[in-house]
Amino acid sequence: MASVKALYACFQMFSRVSGLEANVEKSSVYFGGVNQQLQLDILDHLGFLKGELPIRYLGVPLSTKRLSLAQCRRQLIKSVLFSIQTFWSQIFTLPKKLIQLVESVCKRFLWTGGVDNSKRALNAWDKVCIPKVAGGLNIMDIQAWNKVAIRKLLWNVCTKKDKLWVKWIHYYYGRRTTLWMSQPKQASWIVQKILKAGKYLEEVGLQEKEFILIRTFSIQRMYRKLRGEFPKCSWRRLICNNYGAPRWVFILYLNLQGRFQTGDRIAKWSQIEDLTCPLCAREPEKAEHLFFKCEMTSQLWERLLEWQGIKKRAQGWSEEV
């Protein structure tokens, strides 16, 4: 309690000096490993509300429990593996072979949790890269992102003529024609790629004059424009803004795609001696049975619905989804 009081006194001193104060109604205190009485004392002293874990802070799940690797695979791919290549893709045109190698590492890590060669893929990669509302996981399309990043370099060349490197390009390659039409064979590989990026603009319906008039170039906005619109799937609300544990949401996503590895699916490519449901030991293990029809699952649904005050019986998978 003494340390909490000391920290709060420092915070109040900062507030008096800076004029910045915490909004009591929007602030919460989160506890981990603190007994109930001490929690009440801290809340009474601070005047804040008690928050409940897990929560997300800057996209990172915070919890007092240890997160397993399986729970974090998708987040690790988006936050680490793709972030590494994003830096390089904003500077160079990445060779197709390199893009394929990066994607193959990400695929293996997503489906198996490792990087060893494996033919196990529960869903096509192009489907994984589409937005969540369209039935994907919104993982970045590296090739499309790289194209857009190089377009930003072309935009810098066309608009930021006060920069020394831009002046140099204009002086050497834009004296006889516009940079848009220039095809310098003696230029370095990266300069040639930047100047040739103009042809990609036709894919998003932009002409030279429109491109130059863009005041602020957003890679994210141009990336979405390049990718185009995707039809929304009927079950998108089950995945988007779902605050369940990442592993649960991932299992739900696989089953919605018909890719969850139940016994009947595994039996199509591997020999299984027993296909019986491990919960009831009566019926074959299928997604419909495992999630709704199994005796134990039905009892669990009944108790959950009763606990939430919902007066209905759980239907089958197609009816509920």
N, C-alpha and C positions, 0 to 999 in steps of 0.2 A: 504493500500500500504506500510505503514511503517513497518508492521510486516513481509511482504513478503521480503522487502529489508534486514531486520535484519536476517531472516532465511537464505537468499541467501548468506549474508556476512559470516555467520557461516559455511555454506557449502563450500564456497571458501577457508576459512581458513583451514578446514579439508582437502581439496584437496591439498593445498600447503604442509601440514605437511605429509600426507600419500602418496601423488603422485597419488591418485585415482581421476579420473575426469569423469564426466558424459558425455556420448555420446549424443551430441545434436541431431543427426539424429534419435536416438532411444528413446529419452525422450519426454514425453508429460506432459502437465498440464491439470488437470481435474477440472472443475468448478461446483459449486452448489450454487445457490442463489446469484450469483455475476452479477452485471449489465454489459452491453455490453462494455461500455467505460472503466470500471475498468479492465475488461478482457483484452482489447487491451493494456492497460498500463502495466499490469503484463507480458503479452507475450513479449512486446517490451523490457522490462527490463531483463527478463530471457533469451530470445532468444530461447525458446523451442516451440514446436508445440502444438496446442490445441488438446486434446483428446476428444473423445465422449463417454459418458456413455450410457448404462451400459457396464462394462467390467468384466473380471474374474481375481482375484488376488489370487494365491495359491488355486485355485478351488472354491473360494467364490465369488458370484456375487456382484459387487459394483454398487450402483445406488443411485441417490438422492431421488428416490421414495420409499415408504414403500413396502416391499415385503410381500405378503400375505402368510398365512400358506399353502394354496393349491399350491403355486408356489414352496415351499421349501420342500415338503414332501419327495421326493426321495433323495434330498441332505441331509436332516436331518437323514434319515434312514442310509445312507452310512457313514455320518460323525460322527454321535453321537451314535445311537443305536448299530450299528455293531462295532464301535470302542470300546465301553464298553466291549463287550464280547470278542473282539480280544485279549485284555490283558489277560483275564483268559484262553482263548483257547490255548495260547502259554505256559501255565504252567501246566494245567490239561487236562485230557481227559474228555470232557464234556459229561454227561449222555444224552442219546437220548431224554429222557423226558424233560430235561432242554432245549435242542436245539429246540424241538417242541414248548415249551412255548415262547422262544425268537422269533422264527419265527412267531408265531401266533400274538404276539404284533406288529411286523413289518408289517404283512399283514393287520391287522386292521387299523393301522396308515396310510399306503399307500392308501388304498381304501376308508377310511371314514374320515381320519383326526383325529380320536380319538382312544381310547384303549378299548372301551366297546365291549362286544361280538356282533359279527355281522356275518351273513352268506354271506354278500355281497362281492364277489370277482370277479373283472372284467377280470382277467386272471389267469391261473394256476401259482403257485409259482415257479415251476421248470422252466417254460418258462421265468419268470421274471428274474431268476438268470443266464441265459445264456448271452453271450456277445451281445452288441448292433448290431454288424454286422450280427448276426444270428437271430435278431428279439427280443432280450430281453432288459433288462435295466441294465445289468451287475452288479446286486446286488449280494453280496457275498453268496455263498453256505456255511453255517456255518459248517456243518458236514465235508465237504471236506477240508475246511480251518483248522479245528481242527486236522484232520488226518495228514496234512502236518506239522503243528506246532509241533506235537509230534514226527514226524520223525526228525525234526531239533534237538530235545533233544537227540534222539538216535544218530544222527550224532555227536553231541557234546561229547557224551559218547565214541564214537569210535575214535574220532580224537583229542580231547583236553585232553590228558592224563596228562597234567601238572596241571590241576585244582584239588583241594583237593577233591571235591565231586565226581569227575570222578575217581580219584585214589581209593577212598573208594569203589565205585561200582565194579571196576575191581578186587580189593583185595577180596571182599566177594563173588562175583557172577561169576567171570571169571577165577578162579584158575584151575578148572577141565575141563572146556570147553570154547569155545569162547562165548562172550556175545550174539552173533547172535543165538547160539543154546541153550543158557541158559534159563531155565524155573524155576526160584526160587519161590517156593511156600510160603516161609517164608518172602519174601520181602514185603515191603509196597505196597499198591495198585498202587500208582503212578509209582514206579520203575517197577512193573510188566507190566504196560501199556506201558512204554517207551521201555522195552526190547521186548515186543510183537509187537512193531510197525514195525519190520522188515518184517512182512508178508504183510504189505501194499505196500512195495516197488515193489512187483511183479506186482501190478496194473499199474505201470508206466514203467515196463520192466527193473528194476535195480536189479543187484545182489550185494552180499556183497562186493566183491572186487571193483566194480565200485562205489559203494556208499561211501566207505572209501576214494577213490581217489578224491572225489569232494573237491576242494580247498575252495570254498565259497558256502555256502548253502543259497539259496534265497527262502524264503517261497513263494513269489509271482510267481517266475518262476516254482517252483515245483507244485504249485497250478494249474497253467495253463496246465502243463503236465498231471496232474491227471485228470483234466476235459476233456482233449482231444480236438480234432478239431470239430468245428461245421460248418455245411454248411451255406454259406453266403446267406442272403435273398436279393431279387432284389431291395428293397427300402431302403437299409441300409444307403445310402448317404443322405437320407432325415432326418435321426435321428442323425447320427454320425457328430460331429463338427457343429451342428446346433446352431447358436448364438441367436436364438429367445428366448423369455422369457420361463423359465422352464414350466410354465403352458401350453403355446401354444404347445411346443414340446410333452408334456405328452398327450394332446388331440389328436395330430397328431398320436402319437404312438398307442393310444387306437383305433382310427379309422382304422389304417393300420392293426390292429389285428382283426378288426370286433367286437370290444368290447365297442365302444363309446355308451353311453346311450342316444340314440335318442328315440323318442316316440314309434316307431314300436318295438324296443327291450324291452322297459320297459313294454309294453302291454302284453308281453309273460308271465310275472310273476306277474303283478299287473294290477288292473283295472284302466283305464284312460278314462275319459269321452270324451276328445277332443284330437284327434291325429293330428290336423291341424298344419301346420308349423306356428310358432309365428311371422315369418317375413313377409310372404306374405298372410297368412290366406286363402290359396287356396288348396294346395296339402298336403297329409299326410307327417309328419315329418320323413324322412328317411335320412341316411347319404349322399347318392348320391344327393338327393334333397337339403339338407341343405348346402352342400359345393359347389355345382356347378349349379344345375338346378333351384333353387329358383330365382325368378325375381330380388329380391334385391341383392342376391349373384352374379348373372350374371352381374348386373350393377357395383358392386364393383370390380369384376375381370376385367371388361372392362376398368375401370378408372385406376386401378393399372397397367395393361399391357401398357396402353397408356402413363402413367407417366414414366414408365421404358423404353419407346421407343421400346417395343416388338410388332411387327405387327402380331398378331394372335388372335384367339378367344379361350377362355377356353373350353376344352372338358369335358367329363365326368370323374368320379373318376378313372375308370380302364384305360382310355386313358392317363390321366395325370401322374398317378403313374407308 
